[in-house]
Amino acid sequence: MHAAELMSRIIRAKYQQLCPECGERMTESDKVCENGVIFVWYRCSRDGCKGQWLQKIRQQPATFGVVANPAYALK
Ligand SMILES: [Zn+2]
């Protein structure tokens, strides 16, 4: 399995979001990766609801074999 796909699955399972407006499950609408941080936009799956959620996820260097930030490894 491709690493990016695996990562995407882990994130999806771990960071399942609920709509802040109505509590309905949210669906991933966009994903941007920047400087080792993943920004994921979620949108409410309910018709007519404008609920949105931005999740900011720091990549786990140990999990993917890349130490992008030495300071992170010291924590
Ligand atoms: Zn909603």
PDB file of the backbone (N, CA, C, O) and the ligand in Angstrom, with CONECT records:
HET     ZN  A 101       1
ATOM      1  N   MET A   1       0.841  -1.200   0.000  1.00  0.00           N
ATOM      2  CA  MET A   1       0.000   0.000   0.000  1.00  0.00           C
ATOM      3  C   MET A   1       0.878   1.253   0.000  1.00  0.00           C
ATOM      4  O   MET A   1       1.904   1.303   0.678  1.00  0.00           O
ATOM      5  N   HIS A   2       0.475   2.228  -0.742  1.00  0.00           N
ATOM      6  CA  HIS A   2       1.229   3.477  -0.805  1.00  0.00           C
ATOM      7  C   HIS A   2       1.146   4.201   0.541  1.00  0.00           C
ATOM      8  O   HIS A   2       0.098   4.216   1.187  1.00  0.00           O
ATOM      9  N   ALA A   3       2.249   4.792   0.945  1.00  0.00           N
ATOM     10  CA  ALA A   3       2.315   5.450   2.253  1.00  0.00           C
ATOM     11  C   ALA A   3       1.268   6.548   2.406  1.00  0.00           C
ATOM     12  O   ALA A   3       0.661   6.695   3.466  1.00  0.00           O
ATOM     13  N   ALA A   4       1.066   7.308   1.351  1.00  0.00           N
ATOM     14  CA  ALA A   4       0.105   8.410   1.420  1.00  0.00           C
ATOM     15  C   ALA A   4      -1.307   7.886   1.632  1.00  0.00           C
ATOM     16  O   ALA A   4      -2.112   8.494   2.338  1.00  0.00           O
ATOM     17  N   GLU A   5      -1.591   6.760   1.014  1.00  0.00           N
ATOM     18  CA  GLU A   5      -2.932   6.184   1.158  1.00  0.00           C
ATOM     19  C   GLU A   5      -3.132   5.650   2.569  1.00  0.00           C
ATOM     20  O   GLU A   5      -4.198   5.797   3.166  1.00  0.00           O
ATOM     21  N   LEU A   6      -2.084   5.030   3.081  1.00  0.00           N
ATOM     22  CA  LEU A   6      -2.132   4.494   4.440  1.00  0.00           C
ATOM     23  C   LEU A   6      -2.342   5.630   5.432  1.00  0.00           C
ATOM     24  O   LEU A   6      -3.157   5.531   6.348  1.00  0.00           O
ATOM     25  N   MET A   7      -1.600   6.697   5.235  1.00  0.00           N
ATOM     26  CA  MET A   7      -1.684   7.861   6.094  1.00  0.00           C
ATOM     27  C   MET A   7      -3.094   8.433   6.062  1.00  0.00           C
ATOM     28  O   MET A   7      -3.665   8.789   7.093  1.00  0.00           O
ATOM     29  N   SER A   8      -3.632   8.511   4.871  1.00  0.00           N
ATOM     30  CA  SER A   8      -4.977   9.040   4.698  1.00  0.00           C
ATOM     31  C   SER A   8      -6.004   8.203   5.448  1.00  0.00           C
ATOM     32  O   SER A   8      -6.941   8.742   6.037  1.00  0.00           O
ATOM     33  N   ARG A   9      -5.829   6.905   5.425  1.00  0.00           N
ATOM     34  CA  ARG A   9      -6.762   6.014   6.134  1.00  0.00           C
ATOM     35  C   ARG A   9      -6.663   6.188   7.634  1.00  0.00           C
ATOM     36  O   ARG A   9      -7.673   6.219   8.338  1.00  0.00           O
ATOM     37  N   ILE A  10      -5.434   6.300   8.119  1.00  0.00           N
ATOM     38  CA  ILE A  10      -5.218   6.470   9.555  1.00  0.00           C
ATOM     39  C   ILE A  10      -5.869   7.770  10.016  1.00  0.00           C
ATOM     40  O   ILE A  10      -6.571   7.808  11.026  1.00  0.00           O
ATOM     41  N   ILE A  11      -5.622   8.825   9.259  1.00  0.00           N
ATOM     42  CA  ILE A  11      -6.175  10.135   9.610  1.00  0.00           C
ATOM     43  C   ILE A  11      -7.695  10.091   9.601  1.00  0.00           C
ATOM     44  O   ILE A  11      -8.347  10.628  10.496  1.00  0.00           O
ATOM     45  N   ARG A  12      -8.246   9.453   8.591  1.00  0.00           N
ATOM     46  CA  ARG A  12      -9.698   9.394   8.478  1.00  0.00           C
ATOM     47  C   ARG A  12     -10.332   8.689   9.681  1.00  0.00           C
ATOM     48  O   ARG A  12     -11.375   9.103  10.187  1.00  0.00           O
ATOM     49  N   ALA A  13      -9.678   7.620  10.121  1.00  0.00           N
ATOM     50  CA  ALA A  13     -10.218   6.844  11.229  1.00  0.00           C
ATOM     51  C   ALA A  13     -10.037   7.576  12.558  1.00  0.00           C
ATOM     52  O   ALA A  13     -10.914   7.562  13.421  1.00  0.00           O
ATOM     53  N   LYS A  14      -8.888   8.208  12.694  1.00  0.00           N
ATOM     54  CA  LYS A  14      -8.535   8.824  13.964  1.00  0.00           C
ATOM     55  C   LYS A  14      -9.189  10.190  14.162  1.00  0.00           C
ATOM     56  O   LYS A  14      -9.506  10.577  15.287  1.00  0.00           O
ATOM     57  N   TYR A  15      -9.387  10.907  13.076  1.00  0.00           N
ATOM     58  CA  TYR A  15      -9.874  12.266  13.198  1.00  0.00           C
ATOM     59  C   TYR A  15     -11.262  12.455  12.600  1.00  0.00           C
ATOM     60  O   TYR A  15     -11.570  13.486  12.001  1.00  0.00           O
ATOM     61  N   GLN A  16     -12.075  11.450  12.774  1.00  0.00           N
ATOM     62  CA  GLN A  16     -13.469  11.542  12.321  1.00  0.00           C
ATOM     63  C   GLN A  16     -14.133  12.732  13.024  1.00  0.00           C
ATOM     64  O   GLN A  16     -14.119  12.826  14.252  1.00  0.00           O
ATOM     65  N   GLN A  17     -14.698  13.615  12.249  1.00  0.00           N
ATOM     66  CA  GLN A  17     -15.277  14.814  12.836  1.00  0.00           C
ATOM     67  C   GLN A  17     -16.790  14.831  12.805  1.00  0.00           C
ATOM     68  O   GLN A  17     -17.427  14.267  11.916  1.00  0.00           O
ATOM     69  N   LEU A  18     -17.341  15.493  13.799  1.00  0.00           N
ATOM     70  CA  LEU A  18     -18.778  15.704  13.824  1.00  0.00           C
ATOM     71  C   LEU A  18     -19.047  17.186  13.624  1.00  0.00           C
ATOM     72  O   LEU A  18     -18.279  18.042  14.064  1.00  0.00           O
ATOM     73  N   CYS A  19     -20.146  17.466  12.954  1.00  0.00           N
ATOM     74  CA  CYS A  19     -20.496  18.847  12.640  1.00  0.00           C
ATOM     75  C   CYS A  19     -20.723  19.662  13.916  1.00  0.00           C
ATOM     76  O   CYS A  19     -21.467  19.240  14.802  1.00  0.00           O
ATOM     77  N   PRO A  20     -20.074  20.840  14.007  1.00  0.00           N
ATOM     78  CA  PRO A  20     -20.267  21.703  15.182  1.00  0.00           C
ATOM     79  C   PRO A  20     -21.661  22.337  15.204  1.00  0.00           C
ATOM     80  O   PRO A  20     -22.110  22.834  16.237  1.00  0.00           O
ATOM     81  N   GLU A  21     -22.336  22.315  14.057  1.00  0.00           N
ATOM     82  CA  GLU A  21     -23.662  22.934  13.956  1.00  0.00           C
ATOM     83  C   GLU A  21     -24.782  21.968  14.337  1.00  0.00           C
ATOM     84  O   GLU A  21     -25.687  22.314  15.097  1.00  0.00           O
ATOM     85  N   CYS A  22     -24.704  20.746  13.793  1.00  0.00           N
ATOM     86  CA  CYS A  22     -25.835  19.831  13.972  1.00  0.00           C
ATOM     87  C   CYS A  22     -25.445  18.440  14.479  1.00  0.00           C
ATOM     88  O   CYS A  22     -26.318  17.616  14.753  1.00  0.00           O
ATOM     89  N   GLY A  23     -24.149  18.174  14.605  1.00  0.00           N
ATOM     90  CA  GLY A  23     -23.726  16.883  15.138  1.00  0.00           C
ATOM     91  C   GLY A  23     -23.686  15.747  14.128  1.00  0.00           C
ATOM     92  O   GLY A  23     -23.366  14.608  14.467  1.00  0.00           O
ATOM     93  N   GLU A  24     -24.012  16.069  12.895  1.00  0.00           N
ATOM     94  CA  GLU A  24     -23.986  15.074  11.817  1.00  0.00           C
ATOM     95  C   GLU A  24     -22.524  14.761  11.480  1.00  0.00           C
ATOM     96  O   GLU A  24     -21.627  15.560  11.747  1.00  0.00           O
ATOM     97  N   ARG A  25     -22.308  13.597  10.895  1.00  0.00           N
ATOM     98  CA  ARG A  25     -20.940  13.242  10.527  1.00  0.00           C
ATOM     99  C   ARG A  25     -20.455  14.113   9.377  1.00  0.00           C
ATOM    100  O   ARG A  25     -21.225  14.457   8.480  1.00  0.00           O
ATOM    101  N   MET A  26     -19.170  14.469   9.408  1.00  0.00           N
ATOM    102  CA  MET A  26     -18.638  15.331   8.369  1.00  0.00           C
ATOM    103  C   MET A  26     -17.824  14.526   7.377  1.00  0.00           C
ATOM    104  O   MET A  26     -17.268  13.477   7.702  1.00  0.00           O
ATOM    105  N   THR A  27     -17.767  15.044   6.156  1.00  0.00           N
ATOM    106  CA  THR A  27     -16.979  14.371   5.140  1.00  0.00           C
ATOM    107  C   THR A  27     -15.799  15.248   4.754  1.00  0.00           C
ATOM    108  O   THR A  27     -15.890  16.475   4.746  1.00  0.00           O
ATOM    109  N   GLU A  28     -14.701  14.598   4.438  1.00  0.00           N
ATOM    110  CA  GLU A  28     -13.492  15.301   4.051  1.00  0.00           C
ATOM    111  C   GLU A  28     -13.709  15.953   2.689  1.00  0.00           C
ATOM    112  O   GLU A  28     -14.089  15.278   1.731  1.00  0.00           O
ATOM    113  N   SER A  29     -13.471  17.257   2.598  1.00  0.00           N
ATOM    114  CA  SER A  29     -13.710  17.923   1.327  1.00  0.00           C
ATOM    115  C   SER A  29     -12.422  18.376   0.656  1.00  0.00           C
ATOM    116  O   SER A  29     -12.368  18.515  -0.566  1.00  0.00           O
ATOM    117  N   ASP A  30     -11.383  18.608   1.456  1.00  0.00           N
ATOM    118  CA  ASP A  30     -10.130  19.055   0.857  1.00  0.00           C
ATOM    119  C   ASP A  30      -8.981  18.770   1.817  1.00  0.00           C
ATOM    120  O   ASP A  30      -9.162  18.711   3.033  1.00  0.00           O
ATOM    121  N   LYS A  31      -7.807  18.596   1.246  1.00  0.00           N
ATOM    122  CA  LYS A  31      -6.649  18.302   2.079  1.00  0.00           C
ATOM    123  C   LYS A  31      -5.411  18.985   1.516  1.00  0.00           C
ATOM    124  O   LYS A  31      -5.104  18.852   0.332  1.00  0.00           O
ATOM    125  N   VAL A  32      -4.706  19.712   2.364  1.00  0.00           N
ATOM    126  CA  VAL A  32      -3.500  20.397   1.928  1.00  0.00           C
ATOM    127  C   VAL A  32      -2.350  20.028   2.859  1.00  0.00           C
ATOM    128  O   VAL A  32      -2.488  20.067   4.082  1.00  0.00           O
ATOM    129  N   CYS A  33      -1.217  19.669   2.265  1.00  0.00           N
ATOM    130  CA  CYS A  33      -0.054  19.304   3.061  1.00  0.00           C
ATOM    131  C   CYS A  33       1.000  20.391   2.924  1.00  0.00           C
ATOM    132  O   CYS A  33       1.414  20.735   1.817  1.00  0.00           O
ATOM    133  N   GLU A  34       1.434  20.935   4.073  1.00  0.00           N
ATOM    134  CA  GLU A  34       2.381  22.040   4.030  1.00  0.00           C
ATOM    135  C   GLU A  34       3.355  21.968   5.197  1.00  0.00           C
ATOM    136  O   GLU A  34       2.940  21.944   6.356  1.00  0.00           O
ATOM    137  N   ASN A  35       4.653  21.933   4.896  1.00  0.00           N
ATOM    138  CA  ASN A  35       5.698  21.923   5.932  1.00  0.00           C
ATOM    139  C   ASN A  35       5.465  20.885   7.036  1.00  0.00           C
ATOM    140  O   ASN A  35       5.642  21.176   8.219  1.00  0.00           O
ATOM    141  N   GLY A  36       5.072  19.688   6.641  1.00  0.00           N
ATOM    142  CA  GLY A  36       4.895  18.630   7.635  1.00  0.00           C
ATOM    143  C   GLY A  36       3.590  18.718   8.404  1.00  0.00           C
ATOM    144  O   GLY A  36       3.363  17.949   9.338  1.00  0.00           O
ATOM    145  N   VAL A  37       2.725  19.658   8.015  1.00  0.00           N
ATOM    146  CA  VAL A  37       1.421  19.772   8.659  1.00  0.00           C
ATOM    147  C   VAL A  37       0.343  19.543   7.608  1.00  0.00           C
ATOM    148  O   VAL A  37       0.409  20.075   6.500  1.00  0.00           O
ATOM    149  N   ILE A  38      -0.644  18.744   7.977  1.00  0.00           N
ATOM    150  CA  ILE A  38      -1.737  18.476   7.053  1.00  0.00           C
ATOM    151  C   ILE A  38      -2.965  19.264   7.490  1.00  0.00           C
ATOM    152  O   ILE A  38      -3.390  19.189   8.643  1.00  0.00           O
ATOM    153  N   PHE A  39      -3.517  20.008   6.567  1.00  0.00           N
ATOM    154  CA  PHE A  39      -4.755  20.730   6.842  1.00  0.00           C
ATOM    155  C   PHE A  39      -5.888  20.012   6.127  1.00  0.00           C
ATOM    156  O   PHE A  39      -5.854  19.851   4.907  1.00  0.00           O
ATOM    157  N   VAL A  40      -6.883  19.585   6.876  1.00  0.00           N
ATOM    158  CA  VAL A  40      -8.006  18.874   6.274  1.00  0.00           C
ATOM    159  C   VAL A  40      -9.297  19.643   6.515  1.00  0.00           C
ATOM    160  O   VAL A  40      -9.658  19.949   7.651  1.00  0.00           O
ATOM    161  N   TRP A  41      -9.979  19.944   5.424  1.00  0.00           N
ATOM    162  CA  TRP A  41     -11.282  20.600   5.532  1.00  0.00           C
ATOM    163  C   TRP A  41     -12.365  19.550   5.538  1.00  0.00           C
ATOM    164  O   TRP A  41     -12.365  18.637   4.712  1.00  0.00           O
ATOM    165  N   TYR A  42     -13.299  19.682   6.483  1.00  0.00           N
ATOM    166  CA  TYR A  42     -14.443  18.785   6.536  1.00  0.00           C
ATOM    167  C   TYR A  42     -15.695  19.607   6.282  1.00  0.00           C
ATOM    168  O   TYR A  42     -15.799  20.767   6.680  1.00  0.00           O
ATOM    169  N   ARG A  43     -16.643  18.967   5.605  1.00  0.00           N
ATOM    170  CA  ARG A  43     -17.905  19.638   5.373  1.00  0.00           C
ATOM    171  C   ARG A  43     -19.032  18.740   5.856  1.00  0.00           C
ATOM    172  O   ARG A  43     -18.954  17.517   5.731  1.00  0.00           O
ATOM    173  N   CYS A  44     -20.066  19.334   6.402  1.00  0.00           N
ATOM    174  CA  CYS A  44     -21.189  18.567   6.922  1.00  0.00           C
ATOM    175  C   CYS A  44     -21.876  17.798   5.789  1.00  0.00           C
ATOM    176  O   CYS A  44     -22.067  18.315   4.688  1.00  0.00           O
ATOM    177  N   SER A  45     -22.240  16.554   6.090  1.00  0.00           N
ATOM    178  CA  SER A  45     -22.842  15.707   5.056  1.00  0.00           C
ATOM    179  C   SER A  45     -24.355  15.910   4.973  1.00  0.00           C
ATOM    180  O   SER A  45     -25.011  15.347   4.097  1.00  0.00           O
ATOM    181  N   ARG A  46     -24.905  16.711   5.880  1.00  0.00           N
ATOM    182  CA  ARG A  46     -26.340  16.922   5.894  1.00  0.00           C
ATOM    183  C   ARG A  46     -26.760  18.016   4.905  1.00  0.00           C
ATOM    184  O   ARG A  46     -26.120  19.063   4.809  1.00  0.00           O
ATOM    185  N   ASP A  47     -27.834  17.753   4.181  1.00  0.00           N
ATOM    186  CA  ASP A  47     -28.318  18.713   3.197  1.00  0.00           C
ATOM    187  C   ASP A  47     -28.692  20.034   3.838  1.00  0.00           C
ATOM    188  O   ASP A  47     -29.423  20.074   4.828  1.00  0.00           O
ATOM    189  N   GLY A  48     -28.180  21.124   3.260  1.00  0.00           N
ATOM    190  CA  GLY A  48     -28.566  22.445   3.734  1.00  0.00           C
ATOM    191  C   GLY A  48     -27.753  22.965   4.905  1.00  0.00           C
ATOM    192  O   GLY A  48     -27.858  24.140   5.256  1.00  0.00           O
ATOM    193  N   CYS A  49     -26.954  22.120   5.507  1.00  0.00           N
ATOM    194  CA  CYS A  49     -26.133  22.565   6.635  1.00  0.00           C
ATOM    195  C   CYS A  49     -24.802  23.108   6.131  1.00  0.00           C
ATOM    196  O   CYS A  49     -24.165  22.516   5.259  1.00  0.00           O
ATOM    197  N   LYS A  50     -24.393  24.237   6.688  1.00  0.00           N
ATOM    198  CA  LYS A  50     -23.162  24.865   6.209  1.00  0.00           C
ATOM    199  C   LYS A  50     -21.992  24.631   7.162  1.00  0.00           C
ATOM    200  O   LYS A  50     -20.977  25.323   7.100  1.00  0.00           O
ATOM    201  N   GLY A  51     -22.149  23.654   8.036  1.00  0.00           N
ATOM    202  CA  GLY A  51     -21.094  23.370   9.006  1.00  0.00           C
ATOM    203  C   GLY A  51     -19.781  22.988   8.346  1.00  0.00           C
ATOM    204  O   GLY A  51     -19.747  22.164   7.432  1.00  0.00           O
ATOM    205  N   GLN A  52     -18.699  23.595   8.819  1.00  0.00           N
ATOM    206  CA  GLN A  52     -17.377  23.279   8.302  1.00  0.00           C
ATOM    207  C   GLN A  52     -16.401  23.131   9.453  1.00  0.00           C
ATOM    208  O   GLN A  52     -16.626  23.633  10.554  1.00  0.00           O
ATOM    209  N   TRP A  53     -15.324  22.436   9.177  1.00  0.00           N
ATOM    210  CA  TRP A  53     -14.344  22.182  10.227  1.00  0.00           C
ATOM    211  C   TRP A  53     -12.977  22.056   9.591  1.00  0.00           C
ATOM    212  O   TRP A  53     -12.810  21.350   8.597  1.00  0.00           O
ATOM    213  N   LEU A  54     -11.997  22.742  10.163  1.00  0.00           N
ATOM    214  CA  LEU A  54     -10.631  22.632   9.666  1.00  0.00           C
ATOM    215  C   LEU A  54      -9.787  21.909  10.695  1.00  0.00           C
ATOM    216  O   LEU A  54      -9.642  22.359  11.832  1.00  0.00           O
ATOM    217  N   GLN A  55      -9.242  20.797  10.285  1.00  0.00           N
ATOM    218  CA  GLN A  55      -8.401  20.003  11.179  1.00  0.00           C
ATOM    219  C   GLN A  55      -6.947  20.186  10.782  1.00  0.00           C
ATOM    220  O   GLN A  55      -6.578  20.048   9.616  1.00  0.00           O
ATOM    221  N   LYS A  56      -6.126  20.501  11.785  1.00  0.00           N
ATOM    222  CA  LYS A  56      -4.701  20.672  11.533  1.00  0.00           C
ATOM    223  C   LYS A  56      -3.981  19.488  12.172  1.00  0.00           C
ATOM    224  O   LYS A  56      -4.089  19.261  13.377  1.00  0.00           O
ATOM    225  N   ILE A  57      -3.259  18.751  11.367  1.00  0.00           N
ATOM    226  CA  ILE A  57      -2.604  17.539  11.854  1.00  0.00           C
ATOM    227  C   ILE A  57      -1.105  17.588  11.597  1.00  0.00           C
ATOM    228  O   ILE A  57      -0.658  17.787  10.467  1.00  0.00           O
ATOM    229  N   ARG A  58      -0.347  17.406  12.655  1.00  0.00           N
ATOM    230  CA  ARG A  58       1.106  17.333  12.472  1.00  0.00           C
ATOM    231  C   ARG A  58       1.461  15.907  12.080  1.00  0.00           C
ATOM    232  O   ARG A  58       1.024  14.949  12.717  1.00  0.00           O
ATOM    233  N   GLN A  59       2.241  15.779  11.049  1.00  0.00           N
ATOM    234  CA  GLN A  59       2.635  14.443  10.615  1.00  0.00           C
ATOM    235  C   GLN A  59       3.522  13.800  11.676  1.00  0.00           C
ATOM    236  O   GLN A  59       4.286  14.472  12.369  1.00  0.00           O
ATOM    237  N   GLN A  60       3.396  12.492  11.780  1.00  0.00           N
ATOM    238  CA  GLN A  60       4.187  11.750  12.755  1.00  0.00           C
ATOM    239  C   GLN A  60       5.447  11.216  12.079  1.00  0.00           C
ATOM    240  O   GLN A  60       5.388  10.203  11.382  1.00  0.00           O
ATOM    241  N   PRO A  61       6.595  11.886  12.277  1.00  0.00           N
ATOM    242  CA  PRO A  61       7.836  11.493  11.612  1.00  0.00           C
ATOM    243  C   PRO A  61       8.214  10.041  11.878  1.00  0.00           C
ATOM    244  O   PRO A  61       8.664   9.343  10.969  1.00  0.00           O
ATOM    245  N   ALA A  62       8.035   9.576  13.118  1.00  0.00           N
ATOM    246  CA  ALA A  62       8.437   8.222  13.476  1.00  0.00           C
ATOM    247  C   ALA A  62       7.634   7.182  12.688  1.00  0.00           C
ATOM    248  O   ALA A  62       8.165   6.146  12.286  1.00  0.00           O
ATOM    249  N   THR A  63       6.363   7.472  12.477  1.00  0.00           N
ATOM    250  CA  THR A  63       5.485   6.535  11.793  1.00  0.00           C
ATOM    251  C   THR A  63       5.843   6.371  10.324  1.00  0.00           C
ATOM    252  O   THR A  63       5.706   5.287   9.756  1.00  0.00           O
ATOM    253  N   PHE A  64       6.304   7.459   9.719  1.00  0.00           N
ATOM    254  CA  PHE A  64       6.528   7.414   8.280  1.00  0.00           C
ATOM    255  C   PHE A  64       8.014   7.434   7.891  1.00  0.00           C
ATOM    256  O   PHE A  64       8.365   7.577   6.720  1.00  0.00           O
ATOM    257  N   GLY A  65       8.865   7.287   8.896  1.00  0.00           N
ATOM    258  CA  GLY A  65      10.277   7.124   8.608  1.00  0.00           C
ATOM    259  C   GLY A  65      11.015   8.380   8.212  1.00  0.00           C
ATOM    260  O   GLY A  65      12.124   8.308   7.683  1.00  0.00           O
ATOM    261  N   VAL A  66      10.410   9.548   8.462  1.00  0.00           N
ATOM    262  CA  VAL A  66      11.087  10.789   8.114  1.00  0.00           C
ATOM    263  C   VAL A  66      11.086  11.716   9.318  1.00  0.00           C
ATOM    264  O   VAL A  66      10.028  12.032   9.862  1.00  0.00           O
ATOM    265  N   VAL A  67      12.262  12.151   9.732  1.00  0.00           N
ATOM    266  CA  VAL A  67      12.320  13.113  10.822  1.00  0.00           C
ATOM    267  C   VAL A  67      12.417  14.494  10.206  1.00  0.00           C
ATOM    268  O   VAL A  67      13.500  14.946   9.835  1.00  0.00           O
ATOM    269  N   ALA A  68      11.283  15.157  10.100  1.00  0.00           N
ATOM    270  CA  ALA A  68      11.223  16.448   9.437  1.00  0.00           C
ATOM    271  C   ALA A  68      11.649  17.567  10.378  1.00  0.00           C
ATOM    272  O   ALA A  68      12.193  18.585   9.950  1.00  0.00           O
ATOM    273  N   ASN A  69      11.392  17.363  11.662  1.00  0.00           N
ATOM    274  CA  ASN A  69      11.689  18.403  12.646  1.00  0.00           C
ATOM    275  C   ASN A  69      12.369  17.785  13.851  1.00  0.00           C
ATOM    276  O   ASN A  69      11.711  17.136  14.665  1.00  0.00           O
ATOM    277  N   PRO A  70      13.708  17.979  13.983  1.00  0.00           N
ATOM    278  CA  PRO A  70      14.465  17.372  15.089  1.00  0.00           C
ATOM    279  C   PRO A  70      13.893  17.726  16.450  1.00  0.00           C
ATOM    280  O   PRO A  70      13.947  16.907  17.367  1.00  0.00           O
ATOM    281  N   ALA A  71      13.350  18.921  16.603  1.00  0.00           N
ATOM    282  CA  ALA A  71      12.792  19.348  17.893  1.00  0.00           C
ATOM    283  C   ALA A  71      11.627  18.443  18.292  1.00  0.00           C
ATOM    284  O   ALA A  71      11.415  18.160  19.471  1.00  0.00           O
ATOM    285  N   TYR A  72      10.894  18.006  17.307  1.00  0.00           N
ATOM    286  CA  TYR A  72       9.743  17.148  17.554  1.00  0.00           C
ATOM    287  C   TYR A  72      10.178  15.815  18.152  1.00  0.00           C
ATOM    288  O   TYR A  72       9.498  15.260  19.015  1.00  0.00           O
ATOM    289  N   ALA A  73      11.316  15.308  17.687  1.00  0.00           N
ATOM    290  CA  ALA A  73      11.822  14.015  18.134  1.00  0.00           C
ATOM    291  C   ALA A  73      12.264  14.049  19.600  1.00  0.00           C
ATOM    292  O   ALA A  73      12.320  13.008  20.253  1.00  0.00           O
ATOM    293  N   LEU A  74      12.573  15.224  20.111  1.00  0.00           N
ATOM    294  CA  LEU A  74      13.053  15.358  21.481  1.00  0.00           C
ATOM    295  C   LEU A  74      11.927  15.375  22.500  1.00  0.00           C
ATOM    296  O   LEU A  74      12.167  15.191  23.693  1.00  0.00           O
ATOM    297  N   LYS A  75      10.718  15.591  22.048  1.00  0.00           N
ATOM    298  CA  LYS A  75       9.589  15.688  22.968  1.00  0.00           C
ATOM    299  C   LYS A  75       9.237  14.343  23.574  1.00  0.00           C
ATOM    300  O   LYS A  75       8.305  14.252  24.373  1.00  0.00           O
TER     301      LYS A  75
HETATM  302 ZN    ZN A 101     -24.197  20.060  10.068  1.00  0.00          ZN2+
END
